[in-house]
Amino acid sequence: MAIMKRWMPTGGFFMEVEGDRRAVLCGCRGICTYTEEQVSLRTPFGVVVLYGQGLEMGCMTADGATVTGRIQRIEFGEESL
């Protein structure tokens, strides 16, 4: 059974993390970085950066993204100009 965590900060953003294998982010505004070790996504409040191994974008829609792989760390921050 996977451990599931949910975050709903503000501005219509929602993130659900299932264990260390899958993250679903709703309310994304675009991709900043996409490699097997790092995926950075723009959100209404800043950038969410997922770090890990074998990361893949399973699905990207107009307002959401699914990231799979071995997620080791998630950081929240402001987007630098």
N, C-alpha and C positions, 0 to 999 in steps of 0.2 A: 504494500500500500504506500503510495507516494505522499510525501508531506506537501501540502499546498498552502501557499501564503498569498495574500491579496493586499495590494496597496491602491488607495484611491486618494491621492493628494488633493489636487484641485484642477480646475480647467477642463474637465471632461476626460482626464487621463485615468486609465485603469490598467493595472498589471497583475497578472496571476502567474505564480511560479510553482511548478510541480517538481518537487525534489531538486535534483541538480541536472535534470535532463531536458526541461522544456519551460519556456517563458512565453506568455501571450501578452502583448502590449496593445491596448486600444487607445486611440487618440494620438497616434504618432503623426508627425508632420513631415517625416523624411528620414533618409539614411545619411549619416555623416561618415561612418567608417564601416567597412565590411570585410573582415578577414576570418580565417579559421580560428584565430585567437582573440579577436575583438570585434564586437558589433556595437556601434554607437547610433542611437536613434534620437531625433529631435522630438520633443514633446512640448505641450503648452507652457511648462514651467522650466524648461531647460533640456539638458541632455541626459539620457540614461545610457550607461556603458556597461555591456556585459562582457566579461573576460572568461576565457576557458579554453577548451581543446575541441577541435572538430566542430566548431560552431557553424550552423547553416541557417539560412532564412528559409523556413519551410513554406511560408506564405506571407505575402505583402499585399495589403489592399490599400485603398485610398485613406483609411484611417487606422490601420492596425498592422501588426506584424507578429509572426511566430518565429521564435529562435529555438533551435534544438542543438544538442551536442552535450558536452560535459561543462556545465556552467559552474565556474569556481568562485566568481565574485561579481557583484553588481554595485555600480557607483552612480550617484545622482549628482548633477552639477549644472552650472550655468554654461551656456554655449559661448565660447570665445569668438570674438570677431576677427 
